[in-house]
Amino acid sequence: MEVKNLKKFFGGISAVHNVTFKLEAREISSIIGPNGAGKTTLFNLITGKLSPDEGEVYFNGENISRLQPFQICHKKLGRSFQITNIFPKLSVFENIQVAILSSRGINKNFFNRADRMVKKETMEVLKNLGLAEKKDVWGGLLAHGDQKLLDIGISLASNPGLILLDEPTAGMSPQETVKTTELVKKLAKERGMTVLLIEHDMNVVFSISETIRVMHQGKLIAEGKPDEIKSNNRVQQIYLGEQG
Amino acid sequence: MNIIGREKLVLCAIFLAIFITLPFFVGGGWTSLIIEMFIMAIAATAANLMTGYGGMVSFGVAGFYGAGAYITALLITKAGFPFGVALVAGPVGASIIALPIGWFCVRRTAIYFSMLSLAFAQLMYVIVYTWYSFAGGDDGIVGIPIPAFLNSALSYYYFTLAIMVICLIAMWIIVNSPFGKTIQALRENQERANFIGINIRRYQHAIFIISSFFLAVAGSLYCGFNQNVFADYMFWTKTFDIIIVYLLGGIYTFIGPTIGAIIYILANKIIIRYTEYWPIILGAMIVFITLFMPNGMAGFIWSRISTTKKQ
């Protein structure tokens, strides 16, 4: 995926300003930055929730910057959300199942029983998430950490080539965070998926990412390997400045 | 959740057996009353496809119920169509009307969707109400002939029962299909649905048309039952009758609206004998149900059954 000169204004404020970068296939990378840096807005621009004021997004060579979210999803670009975004009164099983049905385009079928469709595939996703035993529980009744996992699972269900995870471990316990990090790593490797995540937990960021990008006030200010980012003066300034 | 278990299958068989034998035990007045229940059950279940499954509260369901009734009536009286053909043409015609109306309505959400659907239904009402030369205006269309073999309460009873069973099975299949699951996902979270690749409006448009089709089946059946049609069938008060029925029965169970139809029409019949203040009692029932049985009678009964089973 490639992002070129992406710009988005909210009123007079430039939320995303001239952001340009390119993702390598099968790479896990992160975007970090202080609150309000424009990270989630960038995700919203890429996935079609917002449309950019200027600039383009290319995915597999195709310009997707003016497409609707559902169209972008069918190009095999999935995302999860910062604020948990699931189907609360569907069972955990159905949450995943409906995503698989949709990705295969069989949700226009009016006549067949859905219960047993794509059962194997759904259970496989649930096993990966460690949610197989809770499959009959309503999604909305799961604990917070499990809901975050389910959200990621819904995005994974459509078997995307690129997945954007918006703070996947936010609000999780340390154990859950480790589990989720391992899961993302494992699945990325197994499926040859490209992963881009927004994350505030620096342990997660530095343990998982091959490339890190830093955003500040809507601009991309640094890009590099974890070690390079750690020793980057500007980045240190922003983070220390924020704390001080 | 929606898997039809053995208990439910047995219950359905029992109900069916009761309804098949009932006319032999009750008088003609009751037969007509139960026909009304059947027709209301189809209408409320159809309307609930949108509300309970799709999360779209239409205030215009009577428009399509009335459209079915009027199309059937007009085809019989003006064009001399046989009853059977007119009965099929009603729902088909109403679906064709729902095509453009639904297209506009699903472009708005929540209360704006509800009000827009109401506006279209009221528009249809005004058209039939004021168009004397064609639709009879406020005189309606009266004395619609139906075939001799359906011309007794008993034969129309079985005819309606059969169509109700077919419609309920058809709708049951739809809500349990992948399409039905998708509609439920939309009810739960439209944004998330969009991000798993679902074209929200297209699916809402589809369920709008399907719902209108079955609403019109009910309307057309009522046309044959009453042999008169009036503009009231499209009026917003009819919509609210239907909404009250599915709320009484419960919107999150498939059978809820059917149970609601039985209770509503039965309660109306009994209460109206003793007092003319039926709407007050109805109002009290609605307050009670929404406060203490938010999932309606059906939801309440199922939760009782499942707790006693666990004990």
Chai-1 contact restraints between the chains, C-beta under 6 A:
chainA,res_idxA,chainB,res_idxB,connection_type,confidence,min_distance_angstrom,max_distance_angstrom,comment,restraint_id
A,P69,B,N194,contact,1.0,0.0,6.0,A-B,restraint_1
A,P69,B,F195,contact,1.0,0.0,6.0,A-B,restraint_2
A,F70,B,N194,contact,1.0,0.0,6.0,A-B,restraint_3
A,F70,B,G197,contact,1.0,0.0,6.0,A-B,restraint_4
A,F70,B,I198,contact,1.0,0.0,6.0,A-B,restraint_5
A,F70,B,N199,contact,1.0,0.0,6.0,A-B,restraint_6
A,C73,B,F195,contact,1.0,0.0,6.0,A-B,restraint_7
A,C73,B,I196,contact,1.0,0.0,6.0,A-B,restraint_8
A,C73,B,G197,contact,1.0,0.0,6.0,A-B,restraint_9
A,H74,B,G197,contact,1.0,0.0,6.0,A-B,restraint_10
A,N85,B,R192,contact,1.0,0.0,6.0,A-B,restraint_11
A,F87,B,A185,contact,1.0,0.0,6.0,A-B,restraint_12
A,F87,B,E188,contact,1.0,0.0,6.0,A-B,restraint_13
A,F87,B,N189,contact,1.0,0.0,6.0,A-B,restraint_14
A,P88,B,E188,contact,1.0,0.0,6.0,A-B,restraint_15
A,K89,B,E188,contact,1.0,0.0,6.0,A-B,restraint_16
A,L90,B,E188,contact,1.0,0.0,6.0,A-B,restraint_17
A,V98,B,K181,contact,1.0,0.0,6.0,A-B,restraint_18
A,V98,B,A185,contact,1.0,0.0,6.0,A-B,restraint_19
A,A99,B,I196,contact,1.0,0.0,6.0,A-B,restraint_20
A,L101,B,P178,contact,1.0,0.0,6.0,A-B,restraint_21
A,S102,B,I196,contact,1.0,0.0,6.0,A-B,restraint_22
A,S102,B,G197,contact,1.0,0.0,6.0,A-B,restraint_23
A,S102,B,I198,contact,1.0,0.0,6.0,A-B,restraint_24
A,S103,B,G197,contact,1.0,0.0,6.0,A-B,restraint_25
A,I106,B,P178,contact,1.0,0.0,6.0,A-B,restraint_26
A,N107,B,P178,contact,1.0,0.0,6.0,A-B,restraint_27
A,N107,B,T182,contact,1.0,0.0,6.0,A-B,restraint_28
A,N109,B,S177,contact,1.0,0.0,6.0,A-B,restraint_29
A,N109,B,P178,contact,1.0,0.0,6.0,A-B,restraint_30
A,F110,B,I174,contact,1.0,0.0,6.0,A-B,restraint_31
A,F110,B,S177,contact,1.0,0.0,6.0,A-B,restraint_32
A,F110,B,F179,contact,1.0,0.0,6.0,A-B,restraint_33
A,N112,B,S177,contact,1.0,0.0,6.0,A-B,restraint_34
A,R113,B,N176,contact,1.0,0.0,6.0,A-B,restraint_35
A,A114,B,S177,contact,1.0,0.0,6.0,A-B,restraint_36
A,A114,B,P178,contact,1.0,0.0,6.0,A-B,restraint_37
A,A114,B,K181,contact,1.0,0.0,6.0,A-B,restraint_38
A,D115,B,I3,contact,1.0,0.0,6.0,A-B,restraint_39
